[in-house]
Amino acid sequence: PSLSADADAIIATADRIPAWFPAGSAQKPTEAAPAIWTDPEGFAASAVAMRKMAEALKVKVEAGEPAGIAAQFRLLAQSCKSCHQGYRIIPK
């Protein structure tokens, strides 16, 4: 797959993430943090941020900007990390 198609896949995934965790779906065992359900607006905003970072990555890919692609990929990765830090329980 091309980087553009990969960015499209991330965009589509970002759009679906909030629906994967509807109210009342917190059941053990899970790596989903309670904040997903206590702060659904923040969780949804994290998915929107991820989508925006992936859209910007696609723009850089389509423009053929290697340095821009690398920089935008780092921003996208930080978006993922930020969401995981707040909304995921890392197994020990």
Helices and strands as residue ranges (DSSP letters): H 3-16, G 17-20, H 35-38, H 40-63, H 66-87
